Amino acid sequence: MAGLDVDRVAQIVTGENPGLRGSGYLVRRRMVLTAAHVVAPDARVRVRFVADDGTARMEPGQVVFHEEAVDVAVIRLDAGPEVEPVRYGGIPEPSPIEAVGFPRFRLHRGRNADGREVVFRDTRHARGTAAPASWRREGGLEIIVDPPAPDPDRSRSAWEGMSGAAIWSVGHLVGVVSEHRLGDALDTLTGSRVDRWYTELEYKRLKRLHNLIGLPLERA
């Protein structure tokens, strides 16, 4: 079973505008896990993967699972290599976490191979601590990480685009980044936690996730 592999970190592209972006993770062959609010149900999207040498490849795909109740979606790529399955887990106590995504504050201008100017988002490897006792009633997973500088546009979060990034703890995928709430400090993100999917989703929806991404049918 595989832990965090940066080669499997995905950028979800839902439009031509550089601002329309989200993050995700290739959890299984052709299956990318992301946040539901990043994509529309049944939509066609493009998914970008960045290699260690900085080159990128774009893969087309379609949203095949969309659940607003837990802010989780799955994109099936049209093609893709075999990959090791991930391990899913809960997070009952404060624990170290990490997540890699493409937030707004990593927006840059550069040039591609033929010299044309391009606008792109680079990765942020966020590392910190989960605080699972927060948002106990709502069921969100609070994570505390090193903060970026505030966005110049105070109506927007510097973390925009990080939504959908897989949250990892001790080799297990324990959640998906869902938002940075504008009322929270910039060191605080909220995620959809895997262990709450079992209480929030009907069995047929859990079975759908099991078939698509290998989520165990029973919580560990």
C-alpha positions as CSV (number, residue, x, y, z in Angstrom):
1,M,0.0,0.0,0.0
2,A,1.3,3.5,-0.9
3,G,1.6,6.6,1.2
4,L,1.9,10.1,-0.2
5,D,3.5,10.1,-3.7
6,V,4.0,13.6,-5.1
7,D,3.9,12.2,-8.7
8,R,0.3,11.4,-8.0
9,V,-0.7,14.8,-6.8
10,A,-3.2,16.3,-9.3
11,Q,-4.3,19.8,-10.3
12,I,-7.9,19.9,-11.4
13,V,-8.5,22.3,-14.3
14,T,-12.2,23.2,-14.8
15,G,-11.8,26.1,-17.2
16,E,-9.4,28.2,-19.2
17,N,-9.1,31.0,-16.6
18,P,-6.0,30.5,-14.4
19,G,-8.2,31.1,-11.4
20,L,-10.4,28.1,-11.9
21,R,-8.3,25.4,-10.2
22,G,-8.4,22.7,-7.6
23,S,-6.3,19.9,-6.2
24,G,-6.6,16.1,-6.1
25,Y,-4.8,12.8,-5.8
26,L,-4.6,9.7,-7.9
27,V,-5.7,7.1,-5.4
28,R,-6.2,4.2,-7.8
29,R,-5.6,3.6,-11.5
30,R,-7.5,6.3,-13.4
31,M,-9.3,7.5,-10.2
32,V,-8.6,11.0,-8.8
33,L,-10.1,12.0,-5.4
34,T,-10.9,15.7,-5.0
35,A,-13.4,18.0,-3.3
36,A,-17.0,18.1,-4.6
37,H,-17.1,21.9,-4.8
38,V,-14.2,21.9,-7.2
39,V,-16.1,20.2,-9.9
40,A,-19.7,19.9,-11.2
41,P,-21.5,16.5,-11.3
42,D,-20.8,14.5,-14.4
43,A,-18.5,17.3,-15.8
44,R,-15.6,16.7,-18.2
45,V,-12.4,18.2,-16.7
46,R,-8.7,18.2,-17.3
47,V,-6.2,16.9,-14.7
48,R,-2.6,17.9,-14.7
49,F,0.3,16.0,-13.1
50,V,3.7,17.5,-12.6
51,A,6.8,15.3,-12.8
52,D,9.9,15.7,-10.6
53,D,11.7,17.5,-13.4
54,G,9.0,20.1,-13.7
55,T,7.4,18.8,-16.8
56,A,3.6,18.5,-16.8
57,R,1.1,16.2,-18.5
58,M,-2.6,16.8,-18.9
59,E,-5.1,14.0,-18.8
60,P,-8.8,14.3,-19.6
61,G,-11.4,12.8,-17.3
62,Q,-15.0,12.8,-16.1
63,V,-16.6,13.3,-12.7
64,V,-18.2,9.9,-11.8
65,F,-18.9,10.5,-8.1
66,H,-20.1,13.8,-6.5
67,E,-21.3,14.1,-2.9
68,E,-21.9,17.6,-1.5
69,A,-22.8,16.1,1.9
70,V,-19.1,15.3,2.6
71,D,-17.6,17.5,-0.1
72,V,-16.0,14.6,-2.0
73,A,-15.8,13.8,-5.7
74,V,-14.0,11.3,-7.9
75,I,-12.8,11.9,-11.4
76,R,-12.2,8.9,-13.8
77,L,-9.4,9.6,-16.2
78,D,-9.7,8.4,-19.7
79,A,-6.4,6.6,-19.4
80,G,-3.6,6.0,-16.8
81,P,-1.0,3.7,-15.5
82,E,-1.4,1.1,-12.7
83,V,-0.6,2.5,-9.3
84,E,-0.4,1.1,-5.8
85,P,-3.6,1.5,-3.8
86,V,-3.7,3.9,-0.9
87,R,-4.6,3.2,2.7
88,Y,-7.5,5.0,4.3
89,G,-7.7,5.8,8.0
90,G,-9.2,7.8,10.8
91,I,-7.6,10.4,13.0
92,P,-8.9,10.2,16.5
93,E,-6.2,12.2,18.2
94,P,-3.8,15.1,17.4
95,S,-1.4,13.8,14.8
96,P,1.2,15.0,12.2
97,I,-0.3,15.6,8.7
98,E,0.8,16.6,5.3
99,A,-0.9,17.6,2.1
100,V,0.3,18.7,-1.4
101,G,-1.8,21.0,-3.6
102,F,-1.9,24.0,-5.9
103,P,-3.1,27.1,-3.8
104,R,-3.6,30.6,-5.2
105,F,-0.5,32.0,-3.5
106,R,1.6,29.7,-5.7
107,L,0.4,31.5,-8.9
108,H,3.4,32.4,-11.0
109,R,4.2,33.7,-14.5
110,G,6.9,31.9,-16.5
111,R,7.7,30.7,-20.0
112,N,7.1,27.4,-21.5
113,A,9.4,25.4,-23.8
114,D,8.7,27.5,-26.9
115,G,9.2,30.8,-25.0
116,R,5.6,31.8,-24.6
117,E,4.6,33.4,-21.3
118,V,2.3,31.3,-19.2
119,V,0.6,31.6,-15.9
120,F,0.7,28.5,-13.7
121,R,0.3,27.4,-10.1
122,D,3.1,25.5,-8.4
123,T,2.8,23.0,-5.6
124,R,2.8,23.7,-1.8
125,H,3.7,20.8,0.5
126,A,1.9,21.8,3.7
127,R,2.9,20.0,6.9
128,G,1.5,20.4,10.3
129,T,-0.9,18.9,12.9
130,A,-4.5,17.7,12.8
131,A,-6.8,18.9,15.6
132,P,-9.6,16.4,15.4
133,A,-11.4,17.7,18.5
134,S,-12.3,20.9,16.5
135,W,-15.5,21.1,14.5
136,R,-16.8,18.1,16.5
137,R,-20.5,18.7,15.7
138,E,-20.0,19.7,12.1
139,G,-17.5,16.9,11.5
140,G,-14.7,18.8,9.7
141,L,-11.0,18.1,10.2
142,E,-9.0,21.1,11.3
143,I,-5.4,21.1,10.3
144,I,-2.8,23.7,11.4
145,V,0.0,24.4,9.0
146,D,2.6,27.1,8.2
147,P,0.6,30.1,6.9
148,P,1.2,32.0,3.6
149,A,1.0,35.8,3.4
150,P,-2.5,37.2,3.0
151,D,-3.9,37.6,-0.5
152,P,-3.8,41.2,-1.7
153,D,-7.5,40.8,-2.5
154,R,-8.9,40.5,1.1
155,S,-12.2,39.0,-0.2
156,R,-10.2,35.9,-1.4
157,S,-8.1,33.4,0.4
158,A,-4.5,32.7,-0.4
159,W,-5.4,29.0,-0.1
160,E,-7.9,29.0,-3.0
161,G,-7.1,26.0,-5.2
162,M,-5.8,23.8,-2.3
163,S,-9.3,22.3,-2.0
164,G,-9.3,18.7,-2.9
165,A,-5.7,18.0,-1.8
166,A,-5.4,14.6,0.0
167,I,-4.6,14.9,3.7
168,W,-2.1,12.3,4.9
169,S,-1.2,11.1,8.4
170,V,1.3,8.3,9.1
171,G,0.9,6.8,5.6
172,H,-2.9,6.9,5.6
173,L,-5.2,9.1,3.6
174,V,-7.4,10.6,6.4
175,G,-9.2,13.4,4.6
176,V,-9.5,15.9,1.7
177,V,-8.9,19.6,2.1
178,S,-12.3,21.4,1.8
179,E,-11.7,25.0,2.6
180,H,-9.9,27.9,4.3
181,R,-12.6,29.8,6.1
182,L,-12.0,33.5,5.7
183,G,-12.7,34.0,9.4
184,D,-9.9,31.6,10.4
185,A,-6.2,32.4,10.6
186,L,-4.1,31.6,7.6
187,D,-2.5,28.7,9.4
188,T,-5.8,26.9,9.6
189,L,-7.5,24.7,7.0
190,T,-10.6,22.5,7.2
191,G,-10.9,19.1,5.6
192,S,-13.5,16.4,5.0
193,R,-12.5,13.5,7.2
194,V,-12.6,9.9,5.9
195,D,-13.9,8.5,9.2
196,R,-17.0,10.8,9.0
197,W,-17.9,9.5,5.5
198,Y,-19.1,6.3,7.2
199,T,-21.7,8.1,9.3
200,E,-22.7,10.8,6.7
201,L,-23.2,8.6,3.6
202,E,-25.8,5.9,2.8
203,Y,-24.4,2.4,2.3
204,K,-25.0,2.5,-1.4
205,R,-22.8,5.7,-1.7
206,L,-20.1,4.1,0.4
207,K,-20.2,1.0,-1.8
208,R,-19.8,3.3,-4.8
209,L,-16.7,4.8,-3.2
210,H,-15.5,1.3,-2.4
211,N,-15.8,0.2,-6.1
212,L,-14.2,3.4,-7.4
213,I,-11.4,4.2,-5.0
214,G,-11.1,1.1,-2.8
215,L,-12.5,2.7,0.4
216,P,-13.1,-0.1,2.8
217,L,-16.8,-0.8,3.4
218,E,-16.3,-0.7,7.1
219,R,-14.4,1.9,9.2
220,A,-11.2,0.5,10.6
